[in-house]
Amino acid sequence: MFWALEAGRVDQRGLEFEQVVSDIQTLNVWATEGRLEVTAISMGAYPDVADRYLLMPHGASMGFGYGPVVVAREPLGLEELRGREVVIPGRLTTAYLVLRLALGADVRVRELPFDEILDEVTSGRAEAGLLIHEGQLTYAGEGLKKILDLGEWWHGETGLPLPLGVNAARRDLGDRLADVSAVLGEAIRIGLENRTEAMAYAQQFGRGIDAETADRFVAMYVNEVTVDYGDEGRRAVAELLRRTGTGVEAEFVT
């Protein structure tokens, strides 16, 4: 998205955009404070920030039968996993929400930054870990075993993709909300149409992963629903929110 803005490929309609890079749990916490006008958040955090933010109709990352992965050093059954502590990347992440849906609300967890979880498990300091981002692709190379793929579990339960990350805009943007949405939607579309250039730009934020892994990860989560949720994507969001039991419904920028 930001490649197209930085490259001047989008009419910004008099708006100015400043990129702020941080991990998803930090962005989730900031959203509870209303710190940023436009932000990526976990879909699992939306009930906590819906009073401040509307969902953008684009920018979503959804897993189609795949998603965050629970890993361990040795194979475990689900009943065994329920008795273990799982290191998670944050209590506001969609990954943690769906973990609780799959294993029960009383699952024992401990929080760590997402990029420390892989080492926590391989070192033996944690019995199991919940991996997001590129860890979903690299855990096997560290000798770890997949115990539960939450995207696969969710698809088996619902037949729907799993909404993981979404973009949201603060409600107090008022009559500029439509312009913000139009500009960012166009930036996403142009980025997908110019994938090579956009990937080269994004690689600088790739946390040291190689280009092939980055390309695989982007291919998993940047697709047609990133441009527009579509009916299936909106049904997936509605179902995830329904299962939170909060009574919160999705509201989109129009």
ChimeraX attribute file (.defattr): number of C-alpha atoms within 10 A of each C-alpha:
attribute: neighborCount
match mode: 1-to-1
recipient: residues
	/A:1	19
	/A:2	17
	/A:3	21
	/A:4	22
	/A:5	20
	/A:6	14
	/A:7	11
	/A:8	11
	/A:9	13
	/A:10	18
	/A:11	14
	/A:12	17
	/A:13	11
	/A:14	7
	/A:15	10
	/A:16	8
	/A:17	13
	/A:18	7
	/A:19	9
	/A:20	8
	/A:21	11
	/A:22	9
	/A:23	13
	/A:24	21
	/A:25	20
	/A:26	14
	/A:27	22
	/A:28	25
	/A:29	18
	/A:30	15
	/A:31	26
	/A:32	18
	/A:33	11
	/A:34	20
	/A:35	12
	/A:36	15
	/A:37	16
	/A:38	23
	/A:39	24
	/A:40	22
	/A:41	28
	/A:42	24
	/A:43	29
	/A:44	24
	/A:45	23
	/A:46	26
	/A:47	19
	/A:48	17
	/A:49	19
	/A:50	19
	/A:51	13
	/A:52	17
	/A:53	26
	/A:54	22
	/A:55	26
	/A:56	28
	/A:57	24
	/A:58	25
	/A:59	28
	/A:60	28
	/A:61	26
	/A:62	28
	/A:63	22
	/A:64	17
	/A:65	17
	/A:66	19
	/A:67	27
	/A:68	26
	/A:69	25
	/A:70	25
	/A:71	31
	/A:72	25
	/A:73	20
	/A:74	12
	/A:75	13
	/A:76	17
	/A:77	9
	/A:78	13
	/A:79	9
	/A:80	9
	/A:81	21
	/A:82	16
	/A:83	12
	/A:84	16
	/A:85	15
	/A:86	25
	/A:87	28
	/A:88	25
	/A:89	26
	/A:90	22
	/A:91	17
	/A:92	22
	/A:93	23
	/A:94	25
	/A:95	29
	/A:96	22
	/A:97	21
	/A:98	23
	/A:99	24
	/A:100	15
	/A:101	17
	/A:102	17
	/A:103	15
	/A:104	12
	/A:105	11
	/A:106	9
	/A:107	17
	/A:108	16
	/A:109	18
	/A:110	13
	/A:111	14
	/A:112	15
	/A:113	14
	/A:114	21
	/A:115	16
	/A:116	14
	/A:117	25
	/A:118	24
	/A:119	14
	/A:120	16
	/A:121	22
	/A:122	19
	/A:123	11
	/A:124	11
	/A:125	11
	/A:126	19
	/A:127	18
	/A:128	29
	/A:129	30
	/A:130	29
	/A:131	26
	/A:132	22
	/A:133	17
	/A:134	19
	/A:135	18
	/A:136	20
	/A:137	16
	/A:138	15
	/A:139	21
	/A:140	13
	/A:141	8
	/A:142	12
	/A:143	13
	/A:144	19
	/A:145	18
	/A:146	19
	/A:147	20
	/A:148	21
	/A:149	19
	/A:150	25
	/A:151	24
	/A:152	20
	/A:153	19
	/A:154	24
	/A:155	18
	/A:156	12
	/A:157	10
	/A:158	12
	/A:159	14
	/A:160	23
	/A:161	25
	/A:162	30
	/A:163	29
	/A:164	24
	/A:165	22
	/A:166	22
	/A:167	22
	/A:168	31
	/A:169	24
	/A:170	23
	/A:171	19
	/A:172	13
	/A:173	14
	/A:174	9
	/A:175	9
	/A:176	13
	/A:177	18
	/A:178	13
	/A:179	15
	/A:180	22
	/A:181	22
	/A:182	20
	/A:183	17
	/A:184	24
	/A:185	21
	/A:186	20
	/A:187	25
	/A:188	24
	/A:189	20
	/A:190	19
	/A:191	20
	/A:192	20
	/A:193	11
	/A:194	13
	/A:195	14
	/A:196	12
	/A:197	14
	/A:198	19
	/A:199	18
	/A:200	13
	/A:201	17
	/A:202	15
	/A:203	15
	/A:204	10
	/A:205	10
	/A:206	14
	/A:207	10
	/A:208	9
	/A:209	14
	/A:210	10
	/A:211	13
	/A:212	9
	/A:213	14
	/A:214	20
	/A:215	16
	/A:216	12
	/A:217	16
	/A:218	16
	/A:219	10
	/A:220	15
	/A:221	22
	/A:222	17
	/A:223	16
	/A:224	16
	/A:225	21
	/A:226	22
	/A:227	21
	/A:228	18
	/A:229	21
	/A:230	13
	/A:231	9
	/A:232	13
	/A:233	21
	/A:234	19
	/A:235	15
	/A:236	21
	/A:237	21
	/A:238	15
	/A:239	16
	/A:240	23
	/A:241	19
	/A:242	14
	/A:243	12
	/A:244	15
	/A:245	9
	/A:246	10
	/A:247	9
	/A:248	15
	/A:249	15
	/A:250	15
	/A:251	13
	/A:252	14
	/A:253	18
	/A:254	11
